Amino acid sequence: METKDTKITKDRILIIDDEKTNLMALNTMLAQDYTIFIAKSGQEGLSRADADKPDLILLDILMPGMDGFEVLRTLKAQEDTMSIPVIIISALDNENDEEQGFMLGAVDYIVKPFKNTIVKARIKTQIQILHQIRMIERMGMIDGLTDIANRRCFDDRIALEWWRAIRKQQPLSFMMMDVDHFKAYNDTYGHPQGDILLKTIAKIFTSAVMRSADLAARIGGEEFGILLPETELAVALQIAEKIRSQVESARIPTADGKIITAITLSIGVVSLIPTKALCLEEFIAKADKNLYTAKKTGRNRVCWES
């Protein structure tokens, strides 16, 4: 028999789906390991999310009335629910629908009919990430606006990776990034919209770094950095160009949805195998110098030291 204290320690999952068979299947699959809440409509799902504060939401897209995309959009627009990770479980097997889900803030997208093992594994992954994020937050390592690592976290990690690279004689890559004409963007659309922009591009950064050892951080203001341990220059440049292109292609609507805004990013990249004869400050300064070159030579580009 399960005690009350054991239930409290379980992570809480809200399932939003109008199909009874899906609700029953997911509840049966997950109830042993998680505390499950159920909502049979989009509106009910929003109410349950606000009242029960789940750790994770499983969301169907095809629902009558308020569909899943609108539910997701609303969740991410409300301060009390915007940080709850959402996994979409949908019969829509379409690349555009999947892309829309991720652009609206979903952390994963699973197509029906789903396999129990895949659903469990992906939920477990997101719960583990959530626990890690909470642990980092408790240590004051997360930037409050963008939900990525802050300057303190970055300083600690780059020092650690620097000495690890010296010890293992492995390459270390770092890219320093700055939003182009950010002051003009703020002046034109207002600081709240500027915050939305920074949150949007931070998601692009985190989606571009796939390994647990990689780190995306907000260094200050509109300046960001990505640390890539055991990564050679060629790979770092590929990632940098991918990020630059995705930021350039991103379209960020204003709060009222009437204006679609755009922005670009300048990136300075440095990559080397550190030695004791070099110092970390020089390494970071090289990235900063390359970023300055990118700005000076026209912005919206990736520059590195040959």
C-alpha positions in Angstrom: 0.0 0.0 0.0 1.3 3.4 -0.9 1.7 6.0 1.9 0.7 9.6 1.7 4.3 10.7 1.9 5.2 8.6 -1.2 2.4 10.2 -3.2 3.7 13.7 -2.3 7.1 12.8 -3.7 5.7 11.7 -7.1 6.0 14.0 -10.0 2.7 15.3 -11.3 1.5 14.9 -14.8 -1.5 16.6 -16.4 -3.0 14.8 -19.5 -5.2 17.0 -21.7 -7.1 14.9 -24.3 -10.7 14.7 -25.3 -10.5 11.0 -26.2 -11.4 8.6 -23.4 -9.4 5.7 -24.8 -6.2 7.8 -24.8 -6.8 9.1 -21.3 -7.3 5.6 -20.0 -4.3 4.2 -21.8 -2.0 7.0 -20.6 -3.3 6.9 -17.1 -2.8 3.1 -16.9 0.7 3.5 -18.3 1.9 6.2 -16.0 -0.2 6.0 -12.7 2.3 3.8 -11.0 5.2 6.2 -11.3 3.4 9.6 -11.4 0.5 11.5 -9.9 -1.9 11.9 -12.8 -4.5 14.7 -13.4 -6.9 14.5 -16.3 -8.6 17.2 -18.4 -11.0 16.4 -21.3 -10.9 19.7 -23.0 -8.5 22.6 -23.7 -10.3 25.0 -21.3 -10.5 22.4 -18.5 -6.8 21.7 -19.1 -5.9 25.4 -18.6 -7.9 25.4 -15.4 -6.3 22.3 -14.1 -2.8 23.5 -15.0 -3.4 26.7 -13.1 -4.9 24.9 -10.1 -2.8 21.8 -9.8 0.6 23.1 -11.1 1.7 19.9 -12.7 5.4 19.2 -13.3 4.7 18.1 -16.9 1.7 18.3 -19.4 0.8 15.8 -22.1 -1.3 17.6 -24.6 -3.4 16.5 -27.6 -3.8 18.8 -30.5 -7.0 17.7 -32.2 -9.7 18.7 -29.7 -13.1 20.4 -30.2 -13.4 24.1 -29.3 -10.0 25.1 -28.1 -7.3 23.0 -29.9 -4.0 22.0 -28.5 -2.0 24.8 -30.2 -4.2 27.4 -28.6 -3.9 25.7 -25.2 -0.1 25.7 -25.6 -0.1 29.3 -26.7 -2.1 30.3 -23.6 0.0 28.2 -21.2 3.2 29.9 -22.4 1.6 33.4 -22.2 0.7 33.0 -18.5 3.3 33.6 -15.9 2.1 30.8 -13.6 2.2 28.1 -16.3 4.8 29.3 -18.8 7.6 27.2 -17.3 5.7 23.9 -17.3 7.2 21.6 -19.9 4.6 20.3 -22.5 4.9 17.2 -24.6 2.5 17.0 -27.5 1.0 13.6 -28.2 -1.0 14.0 -31.5 -2.3 12.1 -34.5 -1.0 14.9 -36.6 2.0 13.4 -38.4 3.0 16.6 -40.2 6.3 18.4 -40.2 4.6 21.8 -40.1 2.4 20.8 -37.1 5.5 19.5 -35.3 7.4 22.7 -36.1 4.5 24.8 -34.9 4.4 22.9 -31.6 8.1 23.5 -31.0 7.9 27.2 -31.9 5.1 27.6 -29.4 7.2 26.1 -26.7 6.6 22.3 -26.6 9.6 20.3 -25.4 8.7 17.1 -27.4 6.3 15.8 -30.0 5.1 12.2 -30.1 2.9 10.9 -32.9 0.0 8.6 -32.3 -0.4 5.7 -32.3 2.3 5.8 -29.6 4.4 3.0 -28.1 4.4 2.8 -24.3 8.1 2.4 -24.1 8.8 5.6 -26.1 6.2 7.7 -24.2 7.7 6.5 -20.9 11.3 7.2 -22.0 10.5 10.7 -23.3 8.6 11.6 -20.2 11.4 10.3 -18.0 13.9 12.4 -19.9 11.8 15.6 -19.5 11.3 14.9 -15.8 15.0 14.4 -15.3 15.8 17.6 -17.1 13.2 19.3 -14.9 14.9 18.0 -11.8 18.3 19.2 -13.1 16.9 22.7 -13.9 15.3 22.9 -10.4 18.6 21.9 -8.8 20.5 24.6 -10.8 17.8 27.2 -10.0 18.3 26.4 -6.3 22.0 27.2 -6.7 21.3 30.5 -8.5 22.6 29.3 -11.8 19.6 30.0 -14.1 18.9 33.4 -15.8 15.4 34.4 -14.7 14.3 35.8 -18.1 15.5 33.2 -20.6 15.6 30.0 -18.4 19.2 29.2 -19.6 22.4 29.3 -17.6 23.4 32.7 -16.2 26.8 34.4 -16.0 27.7 32.8 -12.7 27.0 29.3 -14.1 28.9 30.1 -17.3 32.0 31.4 -15.4 32.1 28.2 -13.3 31.6 25.9 -16.2 34.1 27.4 -18.6 36.8 27.4 -15.9 36.0 23.7 -15.2 36.0 22.8 -19.0 39.2 24.8 -19.5 41.2 22.7 -17.0 39.6 19.5 -18.2 40.6 20.3 -21.8 44.2 20.9 -20.6 44.3 17.7 -18.7 42.8 15.6 -21.6 44.3 17.6 -24.4 41.0 17.9 -26.1 39.7 20.9 -28.2 37.4 23.4 -26.5 35.2 25.7 -28.5 33.3 28.8 -27.5 31.0 31.1 -29.3 30.1 34.6 -28.1 26.9 36.0 -29.6 25.2 39.4 -29.6 21.8 40.5 -30.9 22.2 43.0 -33.7 20.6 46.4 -33.2 18.8 45.3 -30.0 18.5 48.8 -28.6 16.7 49.9 -31.7 14.4 46.9 -31.4 13.6 47.8 -27.8 13.0 51.4 -28.8 10.7 50.4 -31.6 8.6 47.7 -29.9 9.2 48.2 -26.2 11.2 46.4 -23.5 8.5 43.6 -22.9 8.7 42.7 -26.6 12.5 42.8 -26.3 12.2 40.2 -23.5 10.1 38.0 -25.7 12.8 38.2 -28.4 15.5 37.2 -25.9 13.4 34.2 -24.7 12.8 33.2 -28.3 16.4 33.1 -29.4 17.4 31.4 -26.1 15.2 28.5 -27.2 17.1 28.4 -30.5 20.4 28.2 -28.6 19.2 25.3 -26.4 17.8 23.4 -29.3 21.1 23.8 -31.2 23.3 22.2 -28.5 22.4 18.6 -28.2 24.9 17.1 -25.7 24.6 17.3 -22.0 28.1 18.7 -21.7 27.3 21.7 -24.0 26.2 24.9 -22.3 24.2 27.9 -23.5 24.3 30.9 -21.2 23.1 34.5 -21.0 26.3 36.4 -20.3 24.6 39.8 -19.9 21.9 41.9 -21.6 21.6 40.8 -25.2 24.9 38.9 -25.1 25.0 35.1 -25.0 27.6 32.4 -25.1 27.7 28.7 -26.0 30.4 26.4 -24.6 31.3 23.3 -26.6 33.7 20.9 -24.9 35.6 18.4 -27.0 34.5 20.2 -30.2 36.7 21.1 -33.1 36.5 24.4 -35.0 34.7 22.9 -38.0 31.9 21.5 -35.9 31.6 24.7 -33.8 31.3 26.7 -37.0 28.5 24.4 -38.3 26.6 24.9 -35.0 27.2 28.7 -35.1 26.0 29.0 -38.7 22.9 26.9 -37.8 22.1 29.2 -34.9 22.7 32.4 -37.0 20.4 31.1 -39.8 17.7 30.0 -37.4 17.7 33.4 -35.6 17.6 35.2 -39.0 14.6 33.0 -40.0 12.7 33.4 -36.7 9.6 35.5 -36.8 8.4 36.9 -33.4 4.9 38.3 -33.2 4.2 41.2 -30.9 1.9 40.6 -27.9 -1.2 41.7 -29.9 -0.2 39.5 -32.9 -0.4 42.5 -35.3 3.3 42.8 -36.1 5.7 40.1 -37.0 9.2 41.1 -36.0 12.7 39.8 -37.0 16.2 40.1 -35.7 19.8 38.9 -36.6 22.7 37.7 -34.6 26.5 38.3 -34.8 28.8 35.4 -33.6 32.4 35.2 -32.7 33.9 31.7 -32.5 37.2 30.5 -31.0 38.5 26.9 -30.8 41.7 25.5 -29.6 43.4 22.8 -27.4 44.3 24.6 -24.3 47.8 24.4 -22.7 49.1 25.7 -19.4 50.9 28.4 -21.3 47.6 29.9 -22.3 45.1 31.6 -20.0 41.3 31.4 -20.0 40.9 35.2 -20.2 42.8 35.2 -23.5 40.6 32.5 -24.8 37.4 34.4 -24.0 39.0 37.7 -25.3 39.6 36.0 -28.7 35.9 35.1 -29.0 35.0 38.7 -28.0 37.5 40.0 -30.7 35.9 37.8 -33.3 32.4 39.0 -32.3 33.6 42.6 -32.7 34.9 41.7 -36.2 31.5 40.2 -37.0 29.8 43.4 -35.9 32.3 45.7 -37.7 32.1 43.9 -41.0 28.3 44.0 -41.4 26.6 42.0 -38.6 24.5 38.8 -39.1 27.6 36.7 -39.6 30.0 34.2 -38.0 33.6 35.2 -37.6 36.5 33.2 -36.3 40.3 33.6 -36.1 42.0 31.7 -38.9 
